[in-house]
């Protein structure tokens, strides 16, 4: 698989509206109906993945390998959350992103996220081997 020349600066953005399915109470990560940290992390990973997917060769995907974020503010059900990502570095097949989430009132979380480019079929074949 040829590794694409991804250039730092690639940006991604995704917006969701928080639903009861996105809450800490539903995820089991807390007891109240606010945007769950695992849901925020998933949105950050999704945004980073989508920001580079169209630039990868056919059959290639990225897998999340590391995330280091803070969740600094609660967001209620019904409020919009926008995640933005910026590709800040590449090292071979390793990609590093700056990630940030904001609700309608301001910053709710931020940090860094790493992803790794793999050939999807080859990766799944390795998993199936004993």
C-alpha positions, 0 to 999 in steps of 0.5 A: 500500500502506498502511503499518501502524502497527507499534509498537516493542516487538513481540517475536519468538522462534524456537528451533532445534536446531543440526544438521550443516547449520547448521555453519561447515564446511557453510556454508563459513564455517569448518572446524569443526562449530559453529553458523555465523555465517551460520546465526545471521544467518539465524535472526535475520532469520527471527525478525524477519521472522516477528515482524511478518509477521502485522501487515502488509497482504495482499501485503506482506512485509519484506526484510532490508536491514542487519545488524550483529551480533557472534558471541561464542561457539561452539555445538556440534551438538545444542544448542538456540539461541533467537533473540529480536528486539524492534522498536525503531524504525520510520521509514515502511517501515523497521523496526529490530530488536534481535536476540539469540541464546542457546544453552543456556549463554548469549549467543552473538550480538547486534546490530541488524537493519533490514528494509523493508516492500514489496509482494511482487508489485510488488517481483518485477515490478520485478526482472523488468524489463530 
